[in-house]
Amino acid sequence: MSRSRTAVLAALALIAGATGAAVTAAPASAAVPCTVAYSVQNQWDTGFTANVTVTNNSAAKSSWSVKWAYAGNQKITNGWNAKITQSGTAVTANNESYNGTLATGGSVSFGFQASYSGTNAVPTAFTLDGVTCNVDDGSSGGGGGGGGGGTDTRVDNPYAGAKVYVNPEWSAKAAAEPGGSRISNQPTGVWLDRIAAIAGANGSMGLRAHLDAALAQKGTGEEVVQLVVYDLPGRDCAALASNGELGPTEIDKYKTQFIDPIAAILADSKYASLRIVTTIEIDSLPNLVTNTGSRATATAACDTMLANGNYVKGVGYALHKLGAIPNVYNYIDAGHHGWLGWDDNFAPSAQLFYQAANAEGATVADVHGFITNTANYSALKENNFTVNDTVNGTSVRQSKWVDWNRYVDELSYAQAFRNQLVSVGFNSGIGMLIDTSRNGWGGTARPAGPGATTSVDTYVDGGRYDRRIHIGNWCNQSGAGLGERPKAAPAAGIDAYVWMKPPGESDGSSSAIANDEGKGFDRMCDPTYTGNARNGNSMSGALPNAPLSGHWFSAQFQQLMQNAYPAL
């Protein structure tokens, strides 16, 4: 399905939350000057929250004003991403200073909280700068050729029919390893994990150098470049090995010194022929769901990031700035099944991602999809058991390994989470990426069939490919192997299997190492560590003698090749 912004929005029937009412936009074939999608997100006895997305099919605008009137006594009490005023039943929403630009085919979203009593009928008429929206203005001449007026030139799946950039720096390290030439031509992600990486730190290639190299590799065909955008304030609040350079409050520095310079380079017309895939801020938003408040896994750092809102603001700003570039495809990090697969994490995470996708001027149109398992080890497909199996009347979900999770592998999780994301308001055409760089779990320890049915634990543990001690273990895992090689459109709803984490690059150091990269020492990378609440107080399963995160780890690279599945 195409992800054209106007085609999706114009065909959309928006169910207005608990009211059961709907606002149905006009068909895309009509000459509709603008569409407004109004949806009630949450409703209770005396109030509600709503989200409004407006799409401009007319000439580009530098400012905008959306108006509607209520039939009842609804009264807006506060709003976000727009300056909202109300006089009687008449509401006016004007742009903020940062989101006034509205291109032809472009969309902008804002939201608000309101009070009401009695009924909460959805408004039926909207205007954008005085022009009525969701109605054919007659300029199509009845021929049906007007289209939605969108200018979004993005393809449905950027990986389809395209080569993917091979990072020459990673390729050289891989090729220098014994046996490494077997995989050194594979495409991997380029990590922009600190401000200095944009220009190139310590003699390494900067962003422009990578894009220039991608143009050289491209030739006459299509070429995807994979970037990991990873430098949020207070980054990765539940881990130390991947802490970043920016403090929890440095959101302005993140915007002006990190995202803005990246956007300026990506917007250079020199690179317009590349398909630029951005993985947006791994390992941060999910922490706001799982590691805050009264959870046993909560950390003070994550509570801080939830309270100050800078993860949500940062992700929204990145989506907004990068999504404005026509050949950029934003994929938000969506954790992995062993993190968000439980009922109390699954739906709340989708809601949080929707909130971030509508923050700081971003809209869902800036989100092309999501990526799971980035830099993690979760098996792609467990063939020897399913979540629906029982052993002697006991569900697999009750095993120590599955521990009531709804999902046992990454493919089933990614496909189900995609459906959940669409259900909360993301475009129905979003695609998923799965990082298969280190989730092969092959070699001699790979089970050939199901485990013994003595108990549910012997059945699961004897049959599972993922050999980690605990599914919460994430650092330099012993016994891991290369997974499926990168490929486009491998399964329903999946845009590609990718190697976003370059195999052979460490997850973190086994002991404290002084550095100028803002990287701390996390005991989860220490093979002698006996664990914490996030890994069931289990051994870490980490390999010894590991260097700082992102640095080359030869012993791990050799083990990944040895345990590759499919085998090399």
C-alpha positions as CSV (number, residue, x, y, z in Angstrom):
1,M,0.0,0.0,0.0
2,S,1.3,3.4,-0.8
3,R,2.2,5.7,2.0
4,S,1.4,8.9,0.1
5,R,0.3,11.3,2.9
6,T,-2.8,12.7,1.2
7,A,-3.9,9.4,-0.3
8,V,-3.9,7.8,3.2
9,L,-5.4,10.7,5.0
10,A,-8.0,11.5,2.4
11,A,-9.3,8.0,2.3
12,L,-9.3,7.6,6.1
13,A,-12.4,7.3,8.1
14,L,-11.5,8.4,11.6
15,I,-13.3,6.8,14.5
16,A,-13.7,9.4,17.1
17,G,-12.8,7.5,20.2
18,A,-15.4,6.6,22.7
19,T,-18.1,8.7,21.1
20,G,-18.6,6.2,18.3
21,A,-18.8,9.1,15.8
22,A,-16.6,9.4,12.8
23,V,-15.3,12.1,10.5
24,T,-14.8,10.7,7.0
25,A,-12.6,12.7,4.7
26,A,-13.5,13.1,1.1
27,P,-12.1,10.6,-1.5
28,A,-8.7,11.2,-2.9
29,S,-9.9,11.4,-6.4
30,A,-11.8,14.7,-5.6
31,A,-10.1,18.1,-5.8
32,V,-10.1,18.6,-2.1
33,P,-8.1,21.7,-1.1
34,C,-7.4,20.4,2.4
35,T,-8.4,17.5,4.6
36,V,-8.8,17.6,8.4
37,A,-8.9,14.5,10.5
38,Y,-10.3,15.0,14.0
39,S,-10.2,12.1,16.4
40,V,-11.0,11.8,20.1
41,Q,-8.1,9.9,21.7
42,N,-9.4,9.5,25.2
43,Q,-12.7,10.4,26.8
44,W,-14.1,10.3,30.4
45,D,-17.3,11.6,32.1
46,T,-16.3,15.3,32.0
47,G,-13.6,15.7,29.5
48,F,-11.6,14.3,26.5
49,T,-8.4,14.6,24.6
50,A,-8.3,14.9,20.8
51,N,-5.9,15.0,17.9
52,V,-6.3,17.0,14.7
53,T,-4.2,16.4,11.5
54,V,-4.6,18.8,8.7
55,T,-3.3,18.1,5.2
56,N,-2.8,21.0,2.7
57,N,-3.5,20.1,-0.9
58,S,-3.2,23.7,-2.1
59,A,-0.2,26.1,-2.5
60,A,2.5,25.9,0.2
61,K,1.9,28.0,3.3
62,S,4.3,29.8,5.8
63,S,1.5,30.0,8.4
64,W,-1.9,28.4,8.9
65,S,-5.2,28.7,10.8
66,V,-7.7,25.9,11.3
67,K,-11.2,26.7,12.4
68,W,-14.3,24.7,13.5
69,A,-17.3,25.1,15.8
70,Y,-18.8,22.7,18.4
71,A,-22.5,21.8,18.6
72,G,-22.3,21.3,22.3
73,N,-20.6,22.9,25.4
74,Q,-17.1,21.6,24.7
75,K,-14.5,23.9,26.1
76,I,-10.8,23.5,25.3
77,T,-8.6,23.9,28.4
78,N,-5.1,23.4,27.0
79,G,-3.4,22.4,23.8
80,W,-0.1,21.4,22.2
81,N,1.6,22.1,18.8
82,A,-0.9,24.9,18.0
83,K,-2.0,28.2,19.6
84,I,-5.7,27.4,20.3
85,T,-8.3,30.0,21.2
86,Q,-12.1,29.6,21.7
87,S,-14.9,32.1,21.6
88,G,-18.2,30.6,22.5
89,T,-18.4,27.4,20.3
90,A,-16.0,28.7,17.7
91,V,-12.4,27.3,17.9
92,T,-9.3,28.7,16.1
93,A,-6.0,26.8,16.0
94,N,-3.0,28.8,14.7
95,N,0.5,27.5,14.0
96,E,3.2,27.7,16.5
97,S,6.5,29.5,15.5
98,Y,8.2,26.2,14.7
99,N,5.5,24.5,12.6
100,G,4.1,27.2,10.4
101,T,5.5,25.8,7.1
102,L,2.9,23.6,5.4
103,A,4.0,22.3,2.0
104,T,1.7,21.2,-0.8
105,G,0.8,17.7,0.3
106,G,2.2,18.3,3.7
107,S,0.5,17.6,7.0
108,V,0.6,19.0,10.5
109,S,-0.9,17.6,13.7
110,F,-1.9,19.2,17.0
111,G,-3.8,18.2,20.0
112,F,-5.8,19.4,23.0
113,Q,-7.6,18.6,26.2
114,A,-11.2,19.8,26.7
115,S,-14.1,19.6,29.1
116,Y,-17.8,18.8,28.2
117,S,-21.0,17.6,29.6
118,G,-23.9,15.7,28.0
119,T,-22.8,14.6,24.5
120,N,-19.4,15.1,22.8
121,A,-20.4,15.4,19.1
122,V,-17.5,15.6,16.6
123,P,-17.4,18.8,14.6
124,T,-18.7,18.4,11.0
125,A,-17.0,21.3,9.2
126,F,-13.5,22.6,9.2
127,T,-11.7,25.4,7.3
128,L,-8.0,26.0,6.6
129,D,-7.2,29.7,6.1
130,G,-10.9,30.3,5.3
131,V,-11.2,27.4,2.8
132,T,-13.6,24.6,3.6
133,C,-11.8,21.2,4.0
134,N,-12.9,17.6,3.3
135,V,-15.1,18.9,0.4
136,D,-14.5,18.8,-3.4
137,D,-14.0,22.4,-4.6
138,G,-15.1,21.4,-8.1
139,S,-11.8,22.0,-9.8
140,S,-11.3,18.4,-10.8
141,G,-13.9,18.8,-13.6
142,G,-15.5,15.6,-12.6
143,G,-12.8,13.6,-14.4
144,G,-11.4,12.0,-11.3
145,G,-7.9,13.1,-12.4
146,G,-7.2,15.6,-9.6
147,G,-5.7,13.1,-7.2
148,G,-4.9,13.9,-3.7
149,G,-2.5,16.7,-4.8
150,G,0.3,15.1,-2.7
151,T,4.0,15.7,-3.4
152,D,5.3,12.8,-1.3
153,T,7.6,11.0,-3.7
154,R,8.6,8.2,-1.3
155,V,8.2,4.6,-2.4
156,D,6.2,2.1,-0.4
157,N,9.3,0.0,0.6
158,P,12.7,1.8,0.1
159,Y,14.5,-1.5,0.1
160,A,12.6,-2.9,-2.8
161,G,14.7,-3.0,-6.0
162,A,17.6,-1.2,-4.3
163,K,21.1,-1.9,-3.3
164,V,22.0,-1.0,0.3
165,Y,25.2,0.9,1.2
166,V,28.2,-1.1,2.3
167,N,30.1,1.0,4.9
168,P,33.8,0.8,3.7
169,E,35.1,1.3,7.2
170,W,33.2,-1.6,8.6
171,S,33.9,-3.7,5.5
172,A,37.6,-3.2,5.9
173,K,37.5,-4.3,9.6
174,A,35.4,-7.4,8.7
175,A,37.6,-8.3,5.7
176,A,40.8,-8.1,7.9
177,E,39.4,-10.8,10.1
178,P,40.2,-14.5,9.2
179,G,37.1,-15.6,7.2
180,G,35.6,-12.1,7.4
181,S,35.6,-11.7,3.6
182,R,32.5,-14.0,3.5
183,I,30.4,-11.2,4.9
184,S,32.4,-8.0,4.4
185,N,30.3,-7.0,1.5
186,Q,27.1,-6.9,3.6
187,P,25.4,-3.6,4.2
188,T,25.3,-2.3,7.8
189,G,24.1,0.8,9.6
190,V,26.1,4.0,10.0
191,W,25.9,5.2,13.6
192,L,25.6,8.9,14.3
193,D,25.9,8.5,18.1
194,R,27.5,11.8,19.0
195,I,27.8,15.3,17.6
196,A,31.4,14.7,16.5
197,A,30.3,11.7,14.3
198,I,28.5,14.1,11.9
199,A,31.8,15.6,10.8
200,G,33.8,12.4,11.5
201,A,35.6,11.7,14.8
202,N,39.2,10.5,15.2
203,G,39.8,10.3,11.5
204,S,36.7,8.3,10.7
205,M,34.3,9.1,7.9
206,G,31.7,11.8,8.6
207,L,28.1,11.8,7.3
208,R,28.9,13.6,4.0
209,A,31.8,11.2,3.3
210,H,29.4,8.2,3.8
211,L,26.8,9.8,1.5
212,D,29.4,10.6,-1.2
213,A,30.6,7.0,-1.0
214,A,27.0,5.8,-1.3
215,L,26.6,7.9,-4.5
216,A,29.7,6.2,-5.9
217,Q,28.3,2.7,-5.0
218,K,24.9,3.6,-6.4
219,G,25.7,3.7,-10.1
220,T,22.5,3.9,-12.2
221,G,20.3,1.9,-9.8
222,E,18.6,2.7,-6.5
223,E,20.6,2.8,-3.3
224,V,19.5,2.8,0.4
225,V,21.8,4.4,3.0
226,Q,21.0,3.3,6.6
227,L,21.7,5.8,9.4
228,V,21.2,5.3,13.2
229,V,20.3,8.7,14.7
230,Y,21.2,8.2,18.4
231,D,22.1,11.1,20.7
232,L,19.0,12.0,22.8
233,P,19.5,14.0,26.0
234,G,19.9,11.5,28.9
235,R,20.1,8.7,26.3
236,D,19.3,5.1,27.2
237,C,18.3,5.9,30.8
238,A,18.3,2.3,32.0
239,A,21.9,1.4,30.8
240,L,25.3,2.9,31.3
241,A,27.3,1.5,28.4
242,S,25.3,3.4,25.9
243,N,24.8,6.6,27.9
244,G,25.3,9.6,25.6
245,E,27.1,12.9,25.7
246,L,24.1,15.1,26.4
247,G,22.6,15.6,29.8
248,P,18.9,15.1,30.6
249,T,18.1,18.8,30.0
250,E,20.1,19.5,26.9
251,I,17.2,19.2,24.4
252,D,18.1,22.5,22.7
253,K,21.7,21.3,22.1
254,Y,20.3,18.1,20.7
255,K,18.1,20.1,18.3
256,T,20.6,22.7,17.1
257,Q,23.9,20.9,17.3
258,F,22.8,17.3,16.4
259,I,19.5,17.1,14.4
260,D,19.7,20.4,12.5
261,P,23.2,19.7,11.1
262,I,22.2,16.2,10.1
263,A,19.0,17.5,8.4
264,A,21.0,20.2,6.6
265,I,23.3,17.6,5.1
266,L,20.6,15.1,4.2
267,A,18.6,17.9,2.5
268,D,21.5,18.7,0.1
269,S,20.2,18.2,-3.4
270,K,23.4,16.3,-4.2
271,Y,22.0,13.4,-2.2
272,A,18.4,13.6,-3.5
273,S,18.8,10.4,-5.5
274,L,19.6,8.3,-2.4
275,R,17.0,6.5,-0.3
276,I,18.0,7.5,3.2
277,V,16.7,5.2,6.0
278,T,17.0,6.7,9.5
279,T,16.6,4.6,12.6
280,I,15.4,7.1,15.1
281,E,16.8,6.9,18.7
282,I,17.0,3.3,19.8
283,D,16.5,2.2,23.4
284,S,14.9,5.3,24.7
285,L,11.2,5.7,24.3
286,P,10.5,2.1,25.5
287,N,12.3,2.9,28.8
288,L,9.6,5.5,29.6
289,V,7.0,2.6,29.7
290,T,9.0,-0.1,31.3
291,N,11.6,1.5,33.6
292,T,9.7,4.3,35.4
293,G,7.3,4.9,38.3
294,S,6.5,2.0,40.6
295,R,8.0,-0.7,38.3
296,A,10.6,-2.9,40.0
297,T,12.9,-2.1,37.0
298,A,12.5,1.7,37.4
299,T,15.5,4.0,37.4
300,A,15.8,7.6,38.6
301,A,17.3,8.5,35.2
302,C,14.2,7.2,33.4
303,D,11.9,8.9,35.8
304,T,13.7,12.1,35.0
305,M,13.3,11.7,31.3
306,L,9.6,10.8,31.6
307,A,9.1,13.9,33.8
308,N,10.9,16.4,31.6
309,G,9.5,15.0,28.3
310,N,12.8,15.4,26.4
311,Y,12.7,11.9,24.9
312,V,9.3,12.6,23.4
313,K,10.3,16.1,22.3
314,G,13.6,14.9,20.8
315,V,12.1,12.1,18.8
316,G,9.3,14.4,17.6
317,Y,11.8,17.0,16.6
318,A,14.0,14.5,14.7
319,L,10.9,13.1,12.9
320,H,9.7,16.6,12.0
321,K,13.0,17.8,10.7
322,L,14.1,14.7,8.9
323,G,10.6,13.8,7.6
324,A,10.5,17.1,5.8
325,I,13.2,15.8,3.4
326,P,11.5,13.9,0.6
327,N,14.0,11.1,0.2
328,V,14.3,10.3,4.0
329,Y,12.5,7.4,5.4
330,N,12.1,7.5,9.2
331,Y,11.8,4.3,11.2
332,I,11.3,4.6,15.0
333,D,12.9,2.1,17.3
334,A,10.3,-0.3,18.7
335,G,12.4,-2.3,21.2
336,H,12.0,-6.1,20.8
337,H,9.7,-8.9,21.9
338,G,11.6,-9.6,25.1
339,W,11.1,-6.0,26.2
340,L,7.7,-4.8,24.9
341,G,5.9,-8.1,24.2
342,W,4.1,-8.3,27.6
343,D,0.5,-7.0,27.8
344,D,1.3,-4.1,30.1
345,N,4.1,-2.9,27.8
346,F,2.7,-3.6,24.3
347,A,-0.3,-1.2,24.0
348,P,1.2,1.6,26.2
349,S,4.3,1.7,24.0
350,A,2.3,2.1,20.8
351,Q,0.4,5.0,22.5
352,L,3.7,6.6,23.6
353,F,5.2,6.3,20.1
354,Y,2.0,8.0,18.7
355,Q,2.5,10.8,21.2
356,A,6.1,11.3,20.1
357,A,5.1,11.1,16.4
358,N,2.8,14.1,17.0
359,A,5.3,16.2,19.1
360,E,7.4,19.2,18.1
361,G,5.7,19.6,14.8
362,A,5.9,16.0,13.7
363,T,2.9,14.0,12.3
364,V,2.4,10.4,11.6
365,A,3.1,11.2,8.0
366,D,6.8,11.6,9.1
367,V,6.9,8.0,10.2
368,H,7.6,5.4,7.4
369,G,7.8,2.5,9.8
370,F,9.5,1.0,12.9
371,I,12.5,-1.2,13.6
372,T,12.7,-4.0,16.1
373,N,15.6,-5.9,17.7
374,T,18.1,-3.1,16.9
375,A,21.5,-4.3,18.4
376,N,19.6,-7.1,20.2
377,Y,19.7,-10.9,20.0
378,S,16.1,-12.0,20.0
379,A,15.6,-15.0,17.6
380,L,13.8,-14.2,14.4
381,K,11.6,-17.4,14.5
382,E,11.4,-20.0,17.1
383,N,10.3,-23.2,15.2
384,N,10.3,-25.7,18.1
385,F,7.5,-24.2,20.2
386,T,4.7,-21.6,20.0
387,V,3.1,-19.3,22.5
388,N,0.0,-21.5,22.2
389,D,1.6,-24.8,23.1
390,T,0.9,-26.6,26.4
391,V,2.8,-29.3,28.2
392,N,0.9,-31.5,30.6
393,G,-1.8,-28.8,30.8
394,T,0.7,-26.0,31.5
395,S,0.9,-23.1,28.9
396,V,4.3,-22.2,27.4
397,R,3.6,-18.7,28.6
398,Q,4.1,-20.0,32.2
399,S,7.6,-21.2,31.4
400,K,10.5,-19.4,33.1
401,W,11.8,-18.3,29.7
402,V,8.6,-16.9,28.2
403,D,7.3,-15.6,31.6
404,W,3.8,-14.7,30.4
405,N,5.0,-12.9,27.3
406,R,2.6,-12.9,24.3
407,Y,5.4,-13.5,21.8
408,V,8.3,-15.9,21.6
409,D,10.2,-14.5,18.7
410,E,10.8,-11.3,16.8
411,L,8.9,-11.9,13.6
412,S,5.6,-12.6,15.3
413,Y,6.2,-9.6,17.6
414,A,7.0,-7.2,14.7
415,Q,4.0,-8.2,12.7
416,A,1.6,-7.9,15.7
417,F,3.1,-4.7,16.9
418,R,2.7,-3.2,13.4
419,N,-1.1,-3.9,13.7
420,Q,-1.2,-2.3,17.1
421,L,0.6,0.8,15.8
422,V,-1.9,1.2,13.0
423,S,-4.8,0.7,15.5
424,V,-3.6,3.8,17.5
425,G,-3.4,6.1,14.5
426,F,-0.2,5.3,12.4
427,N,-0.7,5.0,8.7
428,S,-1.9,1.6,7.5
429,G,1.1,1.4,5.1
430,I,3.9,1.5,7.7
431,G,6.5,-1.2,7.3
432,M,8.7,-2.9,9.9
433,L,12.5,-3.6,9.8
434,I,14.0,-6.4,11.9
435,D,17.7,-6.2,12.8
436,T,19.0,-9.8,12.2
437,S,22.7,-9.0,12.6
438,R,23.2,-11.1,15.7
439,N,20.1,-13.3,16.2
440,G,21.1,-16.4,14.2
441,W,21.9,-18.6,17.2
442,G,23.4,-21.4,15.0
443,G,26.4,-23.6,15.6
444,T,26.5,-26.9,17.5
445,A,24.3,-25.7,20.3
446,R,21.3,-25.1,18.0
447,P,18.5,-27.5,18.9
448,A,17.3,-29.8,16.1
449,G,13.8,-30.2,17.5
450,P,11.5,-29.6,20.5
451,G,12.7,-30.1,24.1
452,A,11.5,-33.0,26.3
453,T,8.0,-32.8,27.5
454,T,9.0,-33.6,31.1
455,S,7.9,-30.1,32.1
456,V,7.0,-26.8,30.3
457,D,10.6,-25.6,31.1
458,T,12.4,-28.6,29.7
459,Y,10.2,-28.3,26.6
460,V,11.0,-24.6,26.0
461,D,14.6,-24.6,27.2
462,G,15.4,-27.7,25.2
463,G,13.9,-26.4,22.0
464,R,14.7,-22.6,22.0
465,Y,17.3,-21.3,19.5
466,D,17.9,-18.2,21.7
467,R,20.5,-19.5,24.1
468,R,20.7,-16.5,26.4
469,I,20.5,-17.1,30.2
470,H,17.7,-14.5,30.3
471,I,15.9,-12.6,27.6
472,G,16.8,-9.4,29.4
473,N,20.5,-9.9,28.7
474,W,21.7,-7.5,25.9
475,C,25.5,-7.0,26.1
476,N,27.9,-9.0,24.0
477,Q,26.0,-12.2,24.4
478,S,28.0,-15.4,24.4
479,G,27.0,-18.0,21.9
480,A,25.2,-15.6,19.5
481,G,25.6,-15.9,15.7
482,L,24.9,-13.8,12.6
483,G,21.3,-14.0,11.6
484,E,19.5,-13.8,8.2
485,R,21.4,-11.8,5.7
486,P,19.9,-8.4,4.8
487,K,17.0,-8.8,2.3
488,A,14.0,-6.8,1.2
489,A,10.4,-7.7,1.8
490,P,11.0,-11.1,3.4
491,A,7.6,-11.5,5.1
492,A,4.2,-9.8,5.4
493,G,4.5,-6.3,6.8
494,I,8.3,-6.4,6.9
495,D,10.1,-4.0,4.7
496,A,13.5,-5.7,5.2
497,Y,15.8,-7.7,7.4
498,V,18.7,-5.4,8.1
499,W,22.1,-5.4,9.9
500,M,21.6,-2.1,11.6
501,K,24.1,-3.0,14.3
502,P,27.4,-3.8,12.5
503,P,28.5,-7.3,13.6
504,G,31.8,-7.1,15.5
505,E,31.1,-3.7,17.2
506,S,30.9,-4.1,21.0
507,D,27.8,-3.4,23.0
508,G,29.9,-2.1,25.9
509,S,33.1,-2.7,27.9
510,S,33.5,-5.6,30.3
511,S,35.2,-3.3,32.8
512,A,35.4,0.4,33.3
513,I,37.5,2.2,30.5
514,A,38.2,5.9,30.6
515,N,37.0,7.6,27.4
516,D,35.9,10.9,25.9
517,E,32.8,9.5,24.3
518,G,30.4,9.8,27.2
519,K,30.3,6.0,27.6
520,G,29.9,4.6,31.1
521,F,30.5,1.1,32.4
522,D,27.4,-1.1,32.7
523,R,27.7,-4.2,34.8
524,M,25.5,-6.0,32.3
525,C,28.6,-6.2,30.1
526,D,30.6,-7.7,32.9
527,P,30.6,-11.6,32.6
528,T,30.9,-11.9,36.4
529,Y,27.8,-9.8,37.1
530,T,24.9,-11.6,38.8
531,G,22.2,-9.4,37.5
532,N,19.3,-7.1,38.5
533,A,15.5,-6.8,38.3
534,R,15.7,-6.3,34.5
535,N,17.3,-9.7,33.9
536,G,15.7,-11.7,36.6
537,N,18.9,-11.4,38.7
538,S,20.6,-13.8,36.3
539,M,24.2,-13.9,35.1
540,S,24.9,-11.4,32.4
541,G,26.0,-13.9,29.7
542,A,28.4,-11.3,28.4
543,L,31.7,-12.2,26.7
544,P,34.9,-11.2,28.5
545,N,37.5,-8.6,27.5
546,A,35.1,-6.4,25.5
547,P,36.1,-2.9,24.4
548,L,33.9,0.3,24.6
549,S,30.6,0.2,22.8
550,G,31.0,0.7,19.1
551,H,34.7,-0.4,19.2
552,W,35.8,-3.4,17.3
553,F,35.5,-6.7,19.2
554,S,37.4,-9.4,17.2
555,A,36.5,-12.3,19.5
556,Q,32.8,-11.5,19.2
557,F,33.0,-11.2,15.4
558,Q,34.7,-14.6,15.2
559,Q,32.0,-16.2,17.3
560,L,29.2,-14.5,15.3
561,M,30.6,-16.1,12.1
562,Q,31.1,-19.5,13.8
563,N,27.5,-19.5,15.0
564,A,25.8,-18.0,12.0
565,Y,22.4,-19.2,11.0
566,P,22.0,-19.7,8.1
567,A,25.6,-20.9,8.2
568,L,28.2,-19.1,6.1
